[in-house]
């Protein structure tokens, strides 16, 4: 019984010399976990906004491509007088392609953010301290 009591005192850090550093370490870990949780929520919100923006951009690109295809058909019917408009459409097509590349780049960024969130979750799961007191201390009381 004495051995078990001594082991419990050592484990729970009832010795003042070891208790303070453990409390400080637990506080630090809780603060770190809170900041990771906050960062995780920020990343999730950013990801949602990026996906929403990507959806709107994709739809706008599709609408523009359809409209441009119709205009090009009309221009071919107009002949030479529509050449300047055709050149303008070619410039717009180049711009659209650059925007499409930007959108692809943004999608890659979203994937990187998703991987970072997953990595942070894995690190968080490996942390020794959960919210509140450890369950084995509650049982010991």
N, C-alpha and C positions, 0 to 999 in steps of 0.2 A: 504493500500500500504506500509506504514511504517512497519507494522507487517510482511508482506511478505518479505520485504527487510532484516529485522532483522533475520528472520528465515533462509533466504538464506545465509546471512553472517555467521550465526551459523553453518549451514549445510556444507558450503564449507570451513569453518575454516579460514575466512579472518582475524580473530583476530590472530595476530602474535603468541601469546602464545599457541594457539591450532593448528595453521597451521603447524609448524615445526614437532611436534610429528606425525601428520597425514601423512606428506610427508615421514618421516622416516619409519613409519609403512608400507606405500604403497611400498616403495623401498625394504623393507625387504620381504614383501609378493611376490613382483615380482622376487626377487633373489631366494626365496624359490621355486617358481613355475618353474623358469628356471632350478634349480638343480633337481627338481622332473621330469621335462621333459627330462633332460639329462639322469637321472637314468632309466627312463622308456625306452628310446631308447636303452640304454646299455642292459637292461633286454630283450628287444625284439630281439636284435642282438644275445645275448647269447642263447636265446630260439631257434632261427633259426639254429644256429650252432649245438646245442644239437640235434635238430630234424634231421638235415642232418647226423650227426655222428651216431645217432641211426639207421637211415635207412641203412647206409653203414654197420654197425655192424650186423643188422638183416639179411641183404642179405648175408654177409660173413658167418654168423652162418648157414643159410639155405644151402648155397653152401657146407660148410664143412660137415654138417649132411648128405647130399646126397652123397658126396664123401665117407664118412666114411661107410655108409650103403653098398655101392658098394664094398669097400675094405673088409668089414667083410664077405660078401658073398664069395669073392675070397679066403679069409683066411680059411673059413670053408672047401673049396675045397682043400686047401693045407694040411689040417690036422695038426698034431703035430708040424711040422716045422714052422708053422705060429703062434705058441703060444706067442712067445715074441712080435711079431708085434701086436697080439691081446691085450696083456697087455698094450702096448704103446697106442693103440687106446682107451683102457679103461681109461688110465690116461688123454688122450686128451678129452675124453667125460666128465670127472670130471671137467677139466679146462673149457670146453665149458659151463657146467652147472653153474660154478661160474661166468663166463662172462655174462651169461644170467641173473643171479641174479643181477649183477652190472648194466646191462642195465635196468632192472626193477626199480632198485633204482634210476637211472638217470631219468627215465620217471617220477617217483614220484617227483623228484626235479624240473623237468620242470613244472609239475602241480602246485607245491608250488610257483614257480616263476610267473606262470600265475595268480594265486590267489593274489599274492602280487601286481602285476601290476594292477589288477582289483581294489584292495583295494586302491592303490595310486590314481587311476583315480577317484574313488568315493570321496576320500578326496579332490582331486583337484577341483571337481565339487562343493563341499560344500564351497570352499574358496570364500570370499566376493569380491575379486578383480580379474578382468580379465585383459588380456593384454591391455595396453592403458588406457585412462581415462574412468571412468564410463560413461555410455551413458546418465544418467540423468544430469550430469554436462554439457555435450555438448549442451543439449537441453536448459539449463538454460542461456547459454551465449547469 
